[in-house]
């Protein structure tokens, strides 16, 4: 296994965990800014409407995808700086 890949795996694990926490906090704050309750609805929340549940899911998915892409790209860039090789 290439050295860059060995360096990237633990970096990706740590960044992925941190990114998940960051994305969760960003979604919670976004949901509050949009004027909704403190907690986003669950898919099985009987008291919430379809529209609200689907809106929350779409916003959450978009935020998590953007954070995941940013964290992945940042981690790969950091590994290239350290090893001189882009992790594949």
N, C-alpha and C positions, 0 to 999 in steps of 0.2 A: 504494500500500500504506500502511496506517495506520502512524503512528509507533510505536504500542505493539507492533505486530507486528514492525517492524524492530528494536526494542530486544529483543523476546522471543527472536528466532531465535538470536542468539549466546549469550544467557543460557541458553537451553534446551540448546544444544550443549554448553556447558561443564558445566552441571548434570547432563546426561545421562551424560556421561563419568564425572564424579565419582560419580554415583549407581551406575553399573555397577560401579565399583571398590569402593564401599562395600557394595553388595549381595553381591558376590563374597566379600569378607572376612567379612561377617555369616554367609553360608551356610557357609563353611569352619569358622568358630568354632562355629556351631550343630551342624554335623555332628560335630565333635570332642566337644562337650558331650554329645551323645546317645550317646557311647561307641563311635563307629565309628572307622575308620582316619583318618589325616590327609587322605587324598584320597577324595573321593566316587567312586563307581563310574561308569564310562562305560556307555552302553547296550550296547556291544559287548564289555564285560569278561566273558570266558568264565568266570572263576573266581567271579563274583558271582551271587547268586540273583536271580530276578525280583523278589521282594519288596523286597530291598535297593535294587535299581536304581530301581524305581518309587517307593519311599519317598523316595529322594534327589531324584528329579525333581520330586515333588510339593512337597517342602520348598523346593527351590531356586526353583521357579516362584512359590510363595507369597511368598517373601522378595523376589524381584525385582519382583513386581507391587506389593507394598506400598511398596518404595523408589521405584519409578517414579512411583507416584501421589503420594507425599509430595514428591518432587523437582519434579514437574510443577506441583503446587499451590503449592509454595513459590516457584518461579520466577515463576509468574503473579502471585502476591501481591506479589512484589518489583517486578515491572514496573508493576503498578498503583500502588504507592507512588511510583515514580519518575515515571511519565507521567500518573497520575491516571485511566487508562483500563485496563479489563481486556482483555488480549490475546485476540483472537478468531481 
